[in-house]
Amino acid sequence: MLKDLFNRRRQYVTVGTGEEAPEARPARPAVERDVPKGLVQKCDGCGALLLAKELQKHLYTCPECNHHFRIGARTRIEITVDEGTFREMDARLASTNPLGFPQYEEKLEAAMRATGLLEGVVTGEAELDGVPIIIGAMDPGFMMGSMGSAVGERIARAMERAAESKRPLVLFTASGGARMQEGILSLMQMAKTSVALTRMVEARVLFISVITHPTTGGVSASFASLGDVIVAEPGAMFGFAGRRVVEQTMRQSLPDDFQTAEFNLKHGMIDKVVHRKQMRQTLGALVRIHTARGWAHGE
Amino acid sequence: MANELDFERPIAELKAKIAELKSFMEKNEIDLQGEVDKLEERLKELTESTYANLTPWQRVQLARQIGRPTTFDYIRGLCDEFVELHGDRHFADDLTIVGGVGLIAGQPVTVIGHQKGRDTKENIRRNFGMANPEGYRKALRLMKQAEKFGRPVIFFIDTPGAYAGMSAEERGQSVAIAENLLAMAGLRVPTLSIVTGEGGSGGALGLGITDRIYMLDYAWYCVIAPESAAAILWKDAKLGPKAAEVMRLTAKDLLDLGVIDRIIEEPMGGAQKDPEWMVRKVREVVVEGLRELLSVPIDELLEARYHKYRQMGIYVERP
């Protein structure tokens, strides 16, 4: 079921070339393999044919219909933070196979090759409009952005780092939910990240959750929904159970916009729907407002 | 003035006459300046006497005029930077109560207020300023967020009352307002509210327990809208003007009754006559109020807030 969600746009999931070993990857600078490939791309939203260069110029959104293409974690960070300010944290933190789940290692290897990442989230320190922040971006191409122990640990550490350093945390979510292959340990990542978040709450440090397509299951039912401010990209799917599950439970069909960012805005679940081209500006304003010292501290 | 009120009509007519005379003068190159001067003098007197002697009902009508600055207008004037935030995280995003975070000359603030429409179409979307429970719950969420990050909260009040409908009852209009009252009573940041137009009942108070409360000169604030009071007391909503006379709902009344702290002057004839001036004036007053509140330790503010509301009401103890 969740797989369908991703298959909708499977033509843009990059396939690994197998040219390099997983170990060689973290040292690599910004990658280009986590964005739509080929000279010409067909838009999923309106069918328009778009030149790759043009698509890049529009931050991987369709200039015709505003459809937001899926992008990987590194591209996401690159188009968000001030140029050259990103310093990755916990880059070597990786998954193992705690339950001895069949074919888990193979799936991890394939995901590594496909995304050029060691795990499904990238975290680090950066600046946004000159304000020091902690940033994280989940990668929808790494096993559907699913959250296992390593993803949970990287996010928990990013939260603790934000709390200690009093830097706002900006976290882009994209996830099918908890990772099946780690069973109950995956479920416990929802608990772990929530516990880590209490450090930020106590330290009164801003947490902005940015919902990107798709954010569902255990991630939507934990930190993605716990931002002080929650913004979402247009059309991003954000919900607990997938459309098909809900349809089967209810035995009736659902509205076309079910679980989209716009649906969530109308139902009070998110603060804003923000176009990718305005995202930097919106996040910048929010971190500035939350780090301004104000009059009480002397002007 | 396209939407002048009955009692403003003589002023509008005189204005039209002056304009007519002026254009006649220009067209025919005749000097009637003496006549124009005389009429303009009369216009000034008429305007002053009309607005100096407003009845409470006329004030209620003025407070409802379309064209008065709305909460978003005040926010634009107040904040150098502002991000609107949406949703109660439970059921819906109410479009009547709006809010967000911003900076006033470098000071972070949260601003929350009732948003009326600036035309009929927007008024329908904004439910004519009558909020649903989700609006009060969004306000509560934003207040708690402000408290967490230690920034003051500014409220703009302009509502005929909270929405009275079955859906609102089903989702707990009462408890939504009630929880705001409790939260505002104990909110550990400075708070300031301004009644900019209509202060209708619990729907207004739901954003109005604050360290300072100001009122625009022509605004009204009361336990209920005068027509509704007339409908309840005398079974006739048309007796609203009579109810307005006796209910003591003008800014001056509320200052005398010790409910508000300050009246903010409006341009002659009301904020709608010069919205820009009004917005600037409100910014000036808010900045002054905030500076004062921010200089007081929060525990002292809370103690003062407690006593201020604890002593509301007039009574005797009989021997």
Interface residues (C-beta under 8 A of the other chain):
Chain A: V201 R204 L206 S225 D228 V229 L265 K266 H267 G268 M269 I270 D271 K272 T282 A285 L286 R288 I289 H290 A292 R293 G294 W295 A296 E299
Chain B: E81 V83 E84 L85 H86 G87 D88 R89 H90 F91 A92 D93 D94 V101 G102 L103 A105 G106 Q107 P108 E134 R137 K138 Q145 K148 F149 G150 R151 L290 R291 L294 S295
